[in-house]
Amino acid sequence: MKANPMKYRRTRPYILLVILLLCSASLSAATADGRLESVEKLLEKSSAAQQIEASSNPEALAGREQARFHFEKARRANLKGDKQTTNDQLLLATKAMLQAVRMADQKDVVLGKKITDFESRKDAIMALLEAHERITQDAGKAVAGKELQRLVESNLARANALLDEDRVDEGRRLLDETYTATKIAVDSTRDGQTLVRSLNFANKHEEYTYELDRNNTHLMLVRVLLGEKMKADRIKSRVQPLLDEADVLRSRAEQQAGKGDYENAVTTLEESTRQVTRAIRMAGIYIPG
């Protein structure tokens, strides 16, 4: 079930209206005490105050503190019988509160967009997963398709749990990793090494950059798909040596590239990626290559 972005946004048009009315009424209220009481309620007990507190927006909280500062000056001026200063400071307090609510509102808008993007990323992952299922069935690798499906669905459940805990950024990072892993699984299953061999590079440096990115995506696949499996000693004992070898080869390739020897760096990186591929297979997940 999709999360409703509006769940994370608060009703606010009437809040702004109340604040504007208080701004205009602050100079015409019957007594100074009445004006002070109204503005104090606005700052401490109103829906506007609750919205600012709930937003945890530093700028909104700072704006509210500024409003409190003006309110305190108004209270002191009233004790001295200074009606003009009282009115002026109450007006400034109300305007500062209005600005604080606007800042809190901006954070709600940003959060709403994050929720929408979160759901869009989930849709993209599910589309890739469906594609992977079709490809693996056609290739006679249905078991691999089911394995990926279980792992992806587990990650989606974790991401949704993070969202429910208002940890949307953490959930989005998990979704991004899952998306990348699923995409490389689809591309690898569909094309194997054919795509790599058909590419034409302007030079070895450009090819090295490509191979570096391909190595990174395979390592991402390991982190996302094998995370739970690596907790089992039986799996880890078979997989970790291959990953260690891949890491050694990756470091060697980076050293070769650092010396400008991109031709050998490409060859070494390819071998590193092959070791990662073998590691994934040893964990029970098939990918070509």
PyMOL commands that set and color helices and strands:
alter all, ss='L'
color gray80, all
select helices_A, chain A and resi 5-8+13-25+32-44+47-55+58-79+83-138+142-164+168-191+194-198+204-225+229-231+233-258+262-282
alter helices_A, ss='H'
color red, helices_A
deselect
rebuild
show_as cartoon
